[in-house]
Amino acid sequence: MILAKNITKKYGDQTAVDELSLDIPQGQFFGLLGPNGSGKTTSIHMLSTLIQPTSGSVYVDGIDVQKSPRTVRKNIGLVFQESALDRTLSIEENLYFCAGLHNLSRQVVSTRVDTLLELFELQSKKNNAVGSLSGGMRRAVDIIRGVLHEPKVLFLDEPTVGLDLPSRRRIWRFIKQLIDEQQLTVVLTTHYLEEAAPCDNVAFIKEGELVSEGAPERLIEQLGKIIIEINGSNVNEFVRQLELKKHEYMIEGDSLLIRIRDSETEKVELIQNVLRNQAEIISVRKANLNDVFLWLSSNDHGLK
């Protein structure tokens, strides 16, 4: 569905994205993750026709994004980081305006608008100005706007930032329903790693380069089974012992994170060593996608 080959974006001497290649099949829930400034939004903009890559190529449903952007736009929806709605217009007016851009008939639009508003319990507010809505309601209308023309691909750039938990859950129930029922391909950028955990595949980019890609559970397995977190103050001697025994660790704020790949014996011995050094154990837990994110963001060697 989406094929990107060595796409690069440069602004003068600065490289925002460097030879990024992705292959995302139809119906896949795909996460594009990375620290602030890593090139996620620039990548989304290249994939969705908003900006041209400096080099490389992008195809959406077999169509060249650079040669036929208008055709591609008929098949994609995009939810921006910032709302694209006119705050002075009502929900219904915003959605009908969007439908007009896609040349949808009023009869078709009327049915779709009513159905989608009901899913978000917004039917009674369709005549309200968007500016009077809560953040969660506005975001729901943004997403309705993005899928109103029934696209094959939906790009979501930080879709739930700043929303409360009920609003986030309502939005993700809707997105999952679209993926299951319509084989919609979804490309997500987010800083909420729990939202990326259900992805079929995720790609981590750092300073514009792809550093790791795969199913979340596989990346977690590569990182290690257990993460031991200890208080990072006054542990210089302990760190020296970790390095001598070739334990893999990273410093995150005031914490020292140590990854245990395989052995239960290794975990027990390490905990005993922590206690002998009178270091404070904060937690011993199963590795998760957040740990993968922290490790890849702070480490130049990936998950090796």
KOLKE-703421 format. One line per 10 residues: their letters; for each residue x negated, y, z of C-alpha. Coordinates in steps of 0.05 Angstrom, whole numbers, plus 32768, in hexadecimal, padded with zeros to 4 digits. Layout:
% KOLKE-703421
A = X/Y/Z | ...
***
This chain:
% KOLKE-703421
MILAKNITKK = 8000/8000/8000 | 7FC7/8030/8012 | 7F82/8028/7FF6 | 7F4B/805A/8005 | 7F07/8051/7FE6 | 7ECC/8076/8003 | 7EF2/80B7/800E | 7EC8/80F1/8024 | 7EDC/8138/8037 | 7EA9/816F/803C
YGDQTAVDEL = 7EB1/81B8/8050 | 7E71/81D9/8038 | 7E38/81B4/8059 | 7E65/8195/808E | 7E80/814E/8082 | 7EC4/8143/80A3 | 7ECE/80FD/8088 | 7E96/80D2/806C | 7EA5/8099/803B | 7EE2/807E/805F
SLDIPQGQFF = 7F01/803F/8040 | 7F44/8022/8057 | 7F72/7FEC/803C | 7FB7/7FEE/805C | 7FEB/7FBC/8042 | 8036/7FC9/803E | 805C/7FC4/807F | 801E/7FCB/80AA | 801C/7FF6/80E9 | 7FD7/8015/80E4
GLLGPNGSGK = 7FB4/8041/8118 | 7F7D/8073/8107 | 7F5A/8083/8148 | 7F1F/80AC/815F | 7F09/80E6/818B | 7F1D/812E/817F | 7EFC/8148/8140 | 7EEC/8103/8125 | 7F10/810F/80E3 | 7F53/80EC/80F0
TTSIHMLSTL = 7F80/8125/80D8 | 7F53/8134/809D | 7F58/80EA/8089 | 7FA4/80EB/8090 | 7FA7/812A/8065 | 7F7E/8109/802E | 7FA8/80CA/802F | 7FE8/80F2/802B | 7FD6/8122/7FF2 | 7FCF/8160/801E
IQPTSGSVYV = 7F85/816A/800E | 7F58/814E/7FD8 | 7F1C/8124/7FEB | 7ED8/813E/7FD6 | 7ECA/80F9/7FBB | 7EE9/80B4/7FBC | 7F2F/809E/7FAA | 7F72/8090/7FCB | 7FAC/8066/7FB1 | 7FF1/8062/7FD1
DGIDVQKSPR = 801D/802A/7FB5 | 7FED/8025/7F7B | 7FF2/806F/7F69 | 7FB5/809C/7F67 | 7FBF/80D2/7F9C | 7F92/8103/7F77 | 7FAF/80F9/7F32 | 7FF9/80F3/7F44 | 8005/8115/7F88 | 804D/8127/7F79
TVRKNIGLVF = 805F/80DE/7F6B | 803B/80C8/7FAA | 8062/80FB/7FD4 | 80A3/80DB/7FC0 | 808D/809C/7FE4 | 806F/80B8/8023 | 8087/80DC/8062 | 805B/8106/808F | 8064/811C/80D7 | 8032/8152/80E7
QESALDRTLS = 8010/8161/812A | 8038/81A2/812B | 8082/81A3/811B | 8093/81B3/80D2 | 80DB/81C7/80E4 | 80F9/820D/80DD | 810B/821F/8125 | 8140/8251/810F | 8168/821D/80E8 | 8194/81E7/8105
IEENLYFCAG = 8180/819D/8105 | 81B0/8190/80CB | 8198/81CC/80A3 | 814F/81B6/80AA | 815F/816F/8094 | 8189/8185/8058 | 8152/81B4/8043 | 8120/817A/8045 | 8150/814D/801F | 8155/8183/7FE9
LHNLSRQVVS = 810A/8180/7FDF | 8111/8136/7FCF | 814E/8140/7FA1 | 817B/8115/7FCD | 81C6/8119/7FC0 | 81F0/813A/7FF7 | 8219/80FB/7FFF | 81DD/80CF/800B | 81BD/8102/8039 | 81FC/810A/8063
TRVDTLLELF = 81FF/80C0/8072 | 81B5/80BB/8082 | 81B4/80F9/80AE | 81EF/80E1/80D7 | 81D1/809B/80E0 | 818C/80B5/80F4 | 81A7/80EA/8123 | 81D1/80B5/8146 | 8194/808A/8151 | 8174/80C3/8177
ELQSKKNNAV = 81B5/80D8/8199 | 81B1/811C/8176 | 81F3/811A/814F | 8215/814B/817F | 81DB/817C/8177 | 81D6/817D/812B | 81EF/81C5/8127 | 81BF/81DE/815D | 8183/8207/814A | 8142/81DF/814C
GSLSGGMRRA = 8123/8214/8177 | 8155/8205/81AF | 8142/81BB/81B3 | 8114/8199/81E3 | 80CF/8182/81CB | 80E6/813A/81C7 | 8123/814B/819E | 80FB/8176/816E | 80CA/813E/8164 | 8102/810E/8156
VDIIRGVLHE = 811C/813D/8120 | 80D6/8142/8103 | 80D4/80F6/80FC | 811A/80F4/80DE | 8103/8128/80AC | 80C7/80FB/809C | 80F1/80BD/808C | 8130/80DE/806F | 811C/80CD/8027 | 810C/8085/803B
PKVLFLDEPT = 80C1/8086/802C | 8095/8049/8025 | 805F/8067/8051 | 8065/8093/808F | 8029/80BA/80A9 | 802E/80CD/80F3 | 7FFA/80FF/810B | 7FFD/8101/8158 | 8049/80F9/8155 | 8057/80F6/81A0
VGLDLPSRRR = 8024/8125/81BE | 8041/814C/81F8 | 8081/8123/81FC | 809B/8101/823A | 809D/80B5/823F | 80E7/80AB/822E | 80E0/80D6/81EF | 80A2/80AF/81DA | 80C5/806C/81E5 | 8102/8082/81BD
IWRFIKQLID = 80D6/8097/8182 | 80AE/8056/8182 | 80ED/802B/8185 | 8104/804F/8146 | 80C1/8048/8122 | 80BD/7FFE/8133 | 8104/7FF4/8118 | 80EF/8014/80D6 | 80B1/7FE8/80D1 | 80DA/7FA9/80DF
EQQLTVVLTT = 8116/7FB9/80B3 | 80F8/7FE0/8079 | 80B0/7FC6/8075 | 809B/800E/8080 | 804F/8019/8081 | 803D/8046/80BB | 7FFA/806A/80C4 | 7FF2/8087/810A | 7FC0/80B5/812C | 7FC8/80BA/8177
HYLEEAAPCD = 7FA2/80C5/81B8 | 7FD4/809A/81DE | 7FAF/8057/81D7 | 7FEB/8030/81F1 | 8011/8048/81B3 | 7FDA/802B/8186 | 7FD9/7FE8/81AA | 8014/7FCB/8181 | 7FF1/7FDE/813F | 7FE2/7FA5/8110
NVAFIKEGEL = 7F9E/7FC5/8103 | 7F78/8001/811C | 7F3C/8026/8101 | 7F0E/804F/812E | 7EEA/808A/810E | 7EB4/80B4/812E | 7E96/80F3/810F | 7EBA/80E2/80CE | 7E9F/809B/80C8 | 7EC3/8059/80D1
VSEGAPERLI = 7EA2/8035/810D | 7ED2/7FFA/8118 | 7F12/7FDD/80FC | 7F3E/7FA2/810C | 7F7A/7F89/8134 | 7F7B/7FA8/817A | 7F77/7F64/819C | 7F3A/7F51/8173 | 7F16/7F92/8183 | 7F26/7F89/81CD
EQLGKIIIEI = 7F09/7F42/81CA | 7ECA/7F5D/81A9 | 7EC2/7F90/81E1 | 7EC6/7F5C/8218 | 7EF7/7F38/8245 | 7EEB/7F61/8285 | 7EDA/7FA9/8294 | 7EBC/7FB8/82D8 | 7EC0/8001/82EC | 7E95/801B/8325
NGSNVNEFVR = 7E88/805F/8343 | 7E50/807D/831A | 7E2F/80A7/834F | 7DED/8090/836E | 7DE7/8051/8344 | 7DA4/805E/8322 | 7D85/801E/833E | 7DC2/7FF6/832B | 7DC0/8011/82E4 | 7D77/7FFC/82DF
QLELKKHEYM = 7D8B/7FB5/82F3 | 7DC2/7FB6/82BE | 7D90/7FC8/8289 | 7D5E/7F93/82A0 | 7D94/7F5D/829B | 7DAD/7F7B/8259 | 7DF3/7F89/8273 | 7E1A/7FB9/8247 | 7E34/7FF7/8269 | 7E4A/803E/825C
IEGDSLLIRI = 7E54/807C/8287 | 7E99/809C/8283 | 7E9F/80DA/82AF | 7E8F/80C5/82F6 | 7E98/807B/82E6 | 7E6A/8044/82CE | 7E8E/8012/82A0 | 7E6F/7FCD/8297 | 7E89/7F9B/8263 | 7E8A/7F50/8271
RDSETEKVEL = 7E90/7F28/8231 | 7E98/7EDF/8245 | 7E84/7EC0/8286 | 7EAB/7EC0/82C7 | 7E68/7EB2/82E8 | 7E4B/7EF1/82C9 | 7E85/7F19/82E7 | 7E7B/7EFC/832C | 7E30/7F07/832B | 7E38/7F4F/8314
IQNVLRNQAE = 7E6B/7F5F/834A | 7E3C/7F41/837E | 7E05/7F6D/8363 | 7E32/7FAA/8367 | 7E40/7F9B/83B0 | 7DF7/7F8F/83C1 | 7DE8/7FD4/83A5 | 7E20/7FF1/83CF | 7E42/800D/8392 | 7E8D/8019/8393
IISVRKANLN = 7EB7/7FED/8365 | 7EF1/8015/8349 | 7F12/7FDE/8321 | 7F08/7F9A/8300 | 7F38/7F93/82C6 | 7F45/7F73/8283 | 7F2B/7F9C/8249 | 7F5E/7FC5/8222 | 7F61/7FF2/81E5 | 7F51/802F/820F
DVFLWLSSND = 7F0F/800E/8222 | 7F01/8000/81D9 | 7F0F/804A/81C9 | 7EE1/8062/8201 | 7EA9/8032/81ED | 7EAC/8044/81A3 | 7EB0/808F/81B2 | 7E73/808D/81DF | 7E49/8058/81BD | 7E24/805C/817B
HGLK = 7E1F/8011/8173 | 7E68/7FFF/816E | 7E7F/7FC1/8193 | 7E40/7F98/8188
***
